[in-house]
Amino acid sequence: MKKVFVILAFLPMILLADVGETGATFLNLDVGASAIAMGGAVTSLGSGVHSLFWNPGGLGWLNGSEVTVMHTEHFQSIRFENLGYAFGFNSIGIGFSLKGLHLGGMEERTGPSATPLSTFGAYFIAPSLCFAKSFGNHLSLGTNIKLVYQSIDKYNAITFGDDIGLSIRNIIGGLGIGFTVTNFGTKIKFSNSAYSLPTRVRGGLSYSLFDEKVILGFDVLKPLTEDIQYCFGAEGRINENIILRAGYKSGLQDCGNLAGIASGVGLKIGSLDIDYAFSMYGMLGLTHSFSISYIFGRKKEIGEYQEQRIEEELQRRARLTAEAFYNQGLMQQKEGKYEQALKNFDVALIWAPTYEEASQAVELLKKKIREREINEHLTRGIAEFRQGRYIEAIVEFGAVLELDSVNAQAKAWFNAASDALIKVHMERIKFEKEIEDKISQYLNDGFKKFSKKEYKEAIELWNNILAFDPTHEEALKYIAKAKSEIKKQINESLERVDSYILEDKFIMALSEVDRILSLESDKTALLKRDEIKKKLRSLSIEHTQKGIEFYKQKKFGPAETEFKMALNFDASNTTAKNYLAKIKPGRKEVSEGDIEDLYMKGVTAYTQEKFQLAVFYWKRVLEIDPRHANAKRNIERAEEKLKIYKK
């Protein structure tokens, strides 16, 4: 019994517990550097794997897996080790924890002596299983079922205990509430004595400020055999990776004035948390605690969060740019500058395709422009008709019907002009009935083609008349007029070609040249075509070289884009074709940054009215990300512009 007396005399002093009333008091030692640094005021803050040691109710909020390892170096060479693992899914949390404490080199004496009778050690182990369930967004309940084992020298004891916890959050702002009852269960029998477990009732409040950059905590706890104690704590984030903490725990006044003060620092590195804390025990010395936790999948979540923030910022900037173009368009609309206003509204929608006000403004302005054009064509058509220029009148009335196919006034005038024109030509026909009928048919068909601005087809029909009568004045006149219109179209197209070349819109320039050559084998157009193809070959070589550089860097996604661009400029570029064949589907790696770069290149090309180039970039975006809604909408707008230019 003397040996037991020595053990029981030293152990309570080391653990700061009253073994006359409770046993296994190591269960109440604080766990985790982050919690210790806040003075233990974390009952309402516990979440994830740390809930296993403070409030099992908090485990119900966990979604994923976490693991932690903790070590505390107490005064008098007391070593306290803890291990925890937890995972949660569908509002259910399950976890395992292990507490272990070791005391070595304790000396046995039965009285004053120079040397001890012997030395011995003490071991304390408490494995536990935790189960928790959250109910909605505000309440979560949990329990810890634990086994408690003690061994001092050759004496040992074992018992079972339990913790229950409640966690409340998201009720008022950043307020959190926690409540626990810990270490209640059967008595632990050691030698010939039995002791109750060190039961505690604990409640806590916490509040987060400044988007959770600052968190304050306060706990009140009542041990079974001691007075009420208080805990205060705070933590502040210096940045995304560094956290500072400080706290105070009452109940240690007998150890000195500074006893109970704690502080520490935490580091977040990807999915890894590293925490350190030191706490003061006055005359007994300092306690150092270290924790390492790993949160599975957090690095991915952080990356997704950062990408979301970047996307939101890009959308915000795009919206501001769109609003600037929209406001400028409103001013121009008030000044009657409809075309300029429409262009600015259109660019606003390129920056923000879901900009409802700009979309409505475009539709209203298109309607106004359309009404104005209809009135202008009608006025000119009526004037031409009254002066006997029926073809010109037909052209004007036909233009109205292109804009409004059900316009009754234009239909009536169009029919009147057609009838008048037929009547004039029928009066002039001097050929036999069969030839007259054919000539009349050719004339009518030619007029229809002419009214549709299909001048080449109209000339072919009227040339059939010349086969019967080479001196047919009307046919010659209208052929000349149609050729004049073709020449006018060619001259206008050549001006557009020159403009496109100056603006480096070579694809649009080539398309315009092909349109000219479909009308007539124009020498100037042929020279322009050679010049443009030379420019396109140069651009193709330039993009091929960029693609080769990306290929060498193993940036296969950007390389593919450059080689496709090279072929877009010159389909005969064999180097680009060969490199594209080398890029296998499995080797394409395209980042979110590459997609955004392609998208913005399309926006830039569209703003510069390089619509075909814009379509290429946005179609490339859709190849990579078929769900990119903005690219789909913008392609439709660019293709509408291309249709207008082709007219």
LINPETA-V444092 format. One record per pair of residues at least 4 apart in sequence whose ideal C-beta (glycine too) atoms are under 6 Angstrom apart, sorted by the first residue. I is the first residue (numbers start at 1). J is the second residue. If there is no record, write none. Layout:
# LINPETA-V444092
I_J, I_J
This chain:
# LINPETA-V444092
2_110, 3_108, 4_191, 6_108, 7_11, 7_152, 12_17, 12_19, 14_76, 15_25, 17_25, 18_225, 21_225, 22_195, 22_196, 22_198, 22_225, 23_188, 23_195, 24_148, 24_188, 24_197, 25_198, 26_101, 26_124, 27_183, 27_198, 28_198, 29_80, 30_36, 30_40, 31_53, 31_82, 32_50, 32_70, 32_291, 33_264, 33_275, 33_276, 33_277, 33_289, 33_290, 33_291, 34_266, 34_275, 35_40, 35_42, 36_262, 36_277, 36_279, 36_289, 37_245, 37_262, 37_263, 37_264, 37_277, 38_42, 38_217, 38_233, 38_245, 38_247, 39_231, 39_232, 39_233, 39_247, 39_248, 39_249, 39_262, 40_231, 40_249, 41_217, 41_218, 41_219, 41_231, 41_232, 41_233, 41_247, 42_46, 42_54, 42_217, 43_55, 43_178, 43_180, 43_202, 43_204, 43_219, 44_176, 44_177, 44_178, 44_204, 44_205, 44_206, 45_206, 45_217, 46_50, 46_51, 46_54, 46_55, 46_58, 47_51, 47_58, 47_61, 48_62, 48_66, 49_66, 49_68, 49_84, 49_86, 51_55, 51_56, 51_58, 51_59, 52_84, 52_95, 52_97, 52_130, 55_165, 55_167, 55_178, 55_180, 56_130, 56_132, 56_142, 56_143, 56_144, 56_163, 56_165, 57_140, 57_141, 57_142, 57_165, 57_166, 57_167, 58_167, 59_86, 59_93, 59_95, 59_130, 59_132, 59_142, 60_93, 60_132, 60_133, 60_134, 60_140, 60_142, 61_134, 61_140, 62_86, 62_88, 62_93, 63_88, 64_296, 64_297, 65_87, 65_296, 66_86, 66_295, 67_85, 67_294, 68_84, 68_293, 69_83, 69_292, 70_82, 70_291, 71_81, 71_290, 72_80, 72_289, 73_288, 74_78, 74_287, 75_281, 75_284, 75_285, 78_103, 79_102, 80_101, 81_100, 82_99, 83_98, 84_97, 85_96, 86_95, 88_93, 91_134, 92_133, 93_132, 95_130, 96_129, 97_128, 98_127, 99_126, 100_125, 101_124, 102_123, 103_121, 103_122, 104_121, 105_119, 106_120, 107_116, 107_119, 108_116, 108_117, 108_118, 109_113, 109_116, 120_153, 122_152, 123_151, 124_150, 125_149, 126_146, 126_148, 127_147, 128_144, 128_146, 129_145, 130_144, 131_143, 132_142, 134_140, 135_139, 137_170, 138_168, 138_170, 138_171, 139_168, 140_167, 141_166, 142_165, 143_164, 144_163, 145_162, 146_161, 147_160, 148_159, 148_161, 149_158, 150_157, 151_156, 155_191, 157_188, 157_189, 157_190, 159_186, 159_188, 160_185, 160_186, 161_183, 161_185, 161_197, 162_185, 163_182, 164_181, 165_180, 166_179, 167_178, 168_177, 169_176, 174_207, 174_208, 175_207, 176_206, 178_204, 179_203, 180_202, 181_201, 182_200, 183_197, 183_198, 183_199, 184_199, 185_197, 187_194, 187_196, 188_195, 189_194, 199_224, 200_221, 200_223, 201_222, 202_221, 203_220, 204_219, 205_218, 206_217, 207_216, 208_212, 208_215, 209_214, 210_214, 213_237, 214_236, 215_235, 216_234, 217_233, 218_232, 219_231, 220_230, 221_229, 222_228, 229_250, 229_251, 230_250, 231_249, 232_247, 232_248, 233_247, 234_246, 235_243, 235_245, 236_244, 237_243, 238_242, 241_268, 243_266, 244_265, 245_264, 246_263, 247_262, 248_260, 248_261, 249_260, 252_259, 252_260, 255_259, 255_281, 255_282, 255_283, 255_284, 256_282, 256_283, 258_280, 259_280, 259_281, 259_282, 261_280, 262_277, 262_279, 264_276, 264_277, 265_276, 266_275, 267_274, 268_273, 270_299, 271_294, 271_295, 271_298, 271_299, 272_294, 273_293, 274_292, 275_291, 276_290, 277_289, 278_286, 278_288, 279_287, 318_351, 318_352, 319_352, 321_351, 322_348, 322_351, 322_352, 322_355, 325_344, 325_347, 325_348, 326_348, 326_358, 328_344, 329_341, 329_344, 329_345, 332_337, 332_340, 332_341, 333_341, 337_341, 338_365, 338_369, 342_365, 345_358, 345_361, 345_362, 347_607, 348_355, 348_358, 349_353, 349_355, 349_358, 350_603, 350_606, 350_634, 353_630, 353_633, 361_365, 370_403, 374_400, 374_403, 374_404, 377_381, 377_396, 377_399, 377_400, 378_400, 380_396, 381_393, 381_396, 381_397, 381_413, 384_389, 384_392, 384_393, 385_393, 385_417, 390_417, 390_420, 390_421, 393_417, 394_398, 394_417, 394_451, 397_410, 397_413, 397_414, 398_451, 400_407, 400_410, 401_405, 401_410, 410_414, 422_426, 425_443, 425_474, 429_436, 429_439, 431_435, 431_436, 435_468, 439_465, 442_446, 442_461, 442_464, 442_465, 445_461, 446_450, 446_458, 446_461, 446_462, 449_454, 449_457, 449_458, 450_458, 455_482, 455_485, 455_486, 456_519, 458_482, 459_479, 459_482, 462_475, 462_478, 462_479, 465_472, 465_475, 466_470, 466_472, 466_475, 473_477, 475_479, 486_519, 490_516, 490_522, 493_512, 493_516, 496_512, 497_509, 497_512, 497_513, 497_528, 500_505, 500_508, 500_509, 501_509, 505_509, 505_610, 506_532, 506_535, 506_536, 507_612, 508_612, 509_532, 510_532, 513_525, 513_528, 513_529, 516_522, 516_525, 517_525, 536_569, 536_570, 537_570, 539_569, 540_566, 540_569, 540_570, 540_573, 543_562, 543_565, 543_566, 544_566, 544_575, 544_576, 546_562, 547_559, 547_562, 547_563, 550_555, 550_558, 550_559, 551_559, 555_559, 556_583, 556_587, 556_588, 556_589, 557_588, 557_589, 557_590, 557_594, 558_594, 560_583, 561_620, 563_576, 563_579, 563_580, 566_573, 566_576, 567_571, 567_573, 567_576, 568_616, 583_587, 590_594, 590_624, 595_621, 595_624, 595_625, 598_617, 598_620, 598_621, 599_621, 601_617, 602_614, 602_617, 602_618, 605_610, 605_613, 605_614, 606_614, 606_638, 611_638, 611_641, 611_642, 614_638, 615_619, 615_635, 615_638, 618_631, 618_634, 618_635, 621_628, 621_631, 622_626, 622_628, 622_631
